[in-house]
């Protein structure tokens, strides 16, 4: 593990295990945990959950936009969100309190590669397309609007493809989470010297 680490950044598309592993790392290190999803709203998963029905604007978003338009929409959202993310990371690293584990698909590799904040470790989670598809379909089982689930899955797979290209282009680290336990993934993240040096 990197001894002077103050921030762990975990990116990746939906259903790759980011939040589960990030919470486990935060508990292990005594760090704060935050998901980027809570920093600003954007249409999320287009199926009902125990807490809510699918909002009409989310159904419209996935029902009317093509996959490339969905990608453009979410990337534009992440671009607008990036200054807040960058400020959050910098404040946490400079502070005297616990470190930070920040996770979310808003951690776009090209943006993170440009960080000049020391003491950070970044990694992106991926999953085999078949594994990712199974996870999404299992999460949305029994959903009546299968067309919306299919569109969400297509967007997730395309997002992952673009993300992997960016991770590799910037020489950053990625871990395939397919078939690996939370304990294995925590160990993999904490043992990999993927930190960006300013």
C-alpha positions in Angstrom: 0.0 0.0 0.0 1.2 3.5 -0.7 1.9 5.0 2.8 1.2 8.7 2.0 -2.0 8.1 0.0 -4.7 10.6 0.8 -7.2 9.9 -1.9 -8.3 6.7 -3.8 -10.2 7.3 -7.0 -12.2 4.4 -8.5 -13.8 5.0 -11.9 -15.7 2.7 -14.2 -19.1 2.1 -15.8 -22.2 1.0 -13.9 -22.3 -2.4 -12.3 -18.5 -3.0 -12.1 -18.4 -3.0 -8.3 -17.1 0.5 -7.7 -19.3 1.4 -4.7 -19.0 -2.0 -3.0 -15.2 -2.0 -3.2 -14.9 1.7 -2.5 -16.8 1.3 0.8 -14.7 -1.6 1.8 -11.5 0.4 1.1 -12.8 3.4 3.1 -13.6 1.1 6.0 -10.1 -0.6 5.8 -8.3 2.8 5.7 -10.5 4.8 7.9 -11.2 7.2 5.0 -14.4 9.0 4.1 -16.4 7.5 1.2 -18.2 9.5 -1.4 -19.8 8.6 -4.7 -19.7 11.2 -7.5 -23.4 10.4 -8.3 -24.5 12.4 -5.3 -22.7 15.6 -6.4 -25.2 16.4 -9.2 -28.3 14.7 -10.8 -28.3 13.0 -14.2 -30.8 10.3 -15.4 -29.8 7.1 -13.6 -30.9 3.6 -14.0 -34.2 3.3 -16.0 -35.9 0.7 -13.8 -37.9 0.8 -10.6 -36.2 0.2 -7.3 -37.7 -0.5 -3.8 -37.4 3.3 -3.2 -38.9 4.7 -6.4 -40.6 4.2 -9.7 -38.9 5.3 -12.9 -39.3 9.0 -13.2 -40.9 10.1 -16.5 -37.9 12.2 -17.5 -35.6 9.2 -17.0 -37.9 7.0 -19.2 -38.0 9.7 -21.8 -34.2 10.1 -21.7 -33.5 6.5 -22.5 -36.5 6.0 -24.7 -35.8 8.9 -27.1 -32.0 9.2 -27.3 -29.7 7.0 -29.4 -26.7 5.4 -27.7 -24.3 7.9 -29.0 -26.6 10.7 -27.8 -26.8 9.1 -24.3 -23.0 9.0 -24.2 -22.7 12.6 -25.3 -25.2 13.6 -22.6 -23.5 11.9 -19.8 -20.0 13.0 -20.9 -21.3 16.6 -21.0 -22.7 16.2 -17.5 -19.3 14.9 -16.3 -17.5 17.7 -17.9 -19.7 20.2 -16.0 -19.2 18.3 -12.8 -15.4 18.0 -13.1 -14.4 21.3 -11.4 -16.4 20.3 -8.3 -14.7 16.9 -8.3 -11.2 18.3 -8.7 -11.9 20.8 -5.9 -13.2 18.0 -3.6 -10.1 15.9 -4.2 -7.7 18.8 -3.6 -9.5 19.9 -0.4 -9.4 16.3 1.0 -5.7 15.8 0.2 -4.8 19.2 1.8 -6.9 18.6 4.9 -5.9 17.1 8.2 -8.9 14.8 8.5 -9.3 11.3 7.1 -8.5 10.6 3.5 -11.1 10.1 0.8 -12.3 7.2 -1.3 -14.2 8.7 -4.3 -15.9 6.5 -6.8 -18.0 7.0 -9.9 -18.2 7.0 -13.6 -17.7 10.8 -13.6 -14.0 10.1 -12.9 -13.1 10.2 -16.6 -9.5 9.0 -17.2 -8.4 12.0 -19.3 -9.5 14.4 -16.6 -7.9 12.4 -13.8 -4.7 12.2 -15.8 -4.4 16.0 -15.7 -4.7 16.2 -11.9 -1.8 17.9 -10.2 -2.9 16.8 -6.7 -0.3 14.6 -5.0 -1.0 11.5 -2.8 -3.7 10.1 -5.0 -4.2 6.6 -6.4 -6.5 6.0 -9.3 -7.9 2.9 -10.9 -10.7 2.1 -13.3 -12.9 -1.0 -12.9 -14.0 -3.0 -16.0 -16.0 -6.2 -16.4 -16.3 -8.6 -19.3 -19.3 -7.6 -21.5 -21.1 -10.8 -20.7 -20.6 -10.3 -17.0 -21.7 -6.7 -17.2 -24.8 -7.6 -19.2 -25.7 -10.3 -16.7 -25.3 -7.9 -13.7 -27.5 -5.2 -15.3 -30.2 -7.7 -16.3 -30.2 -9.2 -12.8 -30.5 -5.8 -11.2 -33.5 -5.0 -13.4 -35.2 -8.3 -13.3 -38.9 -8.2 -13.9 -38.8 -4.7 -15.3 -41.6 -4.0 -17.7 -39.7 -1.5 -19.8 -37.1 -3.9 -21.2 -36.4 -1.5 -24.0 -35.1 1.1 -21.5 -32.9 -1.6 -19.8 -31.5 -2.6 -23.1 -30.7 1.0 -23.9 -29.0 1.5 -20.5 -27.0 -1.6 -21.1 -25.9 -0.5 -24.6 -24.9 2.8 -23.2 -22.9 1.2 -20.3 -21.0 -1.1 -22.7 -20.2 1.7 -25.1 -19.1 3.9 -22.1 -16.8 1.2 -20.9 -15.2 0.8 -24.3 -14.5 4.5 -24.6 -13.3 4.6 -21.0 -10.8 1.7 -21.6 -9.5 3.5 -24.6 -8.9 6.6 -22.5 -7.3 4.7 -19.6 -4.9 2.9 -21.9 -4.1 6.1 -23.9 -3.1 7.9 -20.7 -1.1 4.9 -19.2 -3.5 4.6 -16.3 -4.5 1.4 -14.4 -7.6 -0.8 -14.8 -8.7 -3.9 -13.1 -11.2 -6.5 -14.5 -13.6 -7.2 -11.6 -15.2 -10.2 -13.3 -15.3 -13.2 -11.0 -13.2 -11.5 -8.2 -14.2 -11.2 -4.6 -14.4 -7.8 -2.8 -11.4 -8.8 -0.7 -9.3 -9.6 -3.8 -10.3 -6.3 -5.4 -9.5 -4.3 -2.2 -6.1 -5.9 -2.1 -5.5 -5.2 -5.8 -6.4 -1.5 -5.6 -4.3 -1.0 -2.4 -1.2 -2.8 -3.7 -1.1 -1.2 -7.2 1.2 1.9 -7.5 -1.1 3.6 -10.0 -0.7 7.0 -8.4 -0.3 10.1 -10.6 2.7 12.2 -9.7 2.2 15.9 -10.4 
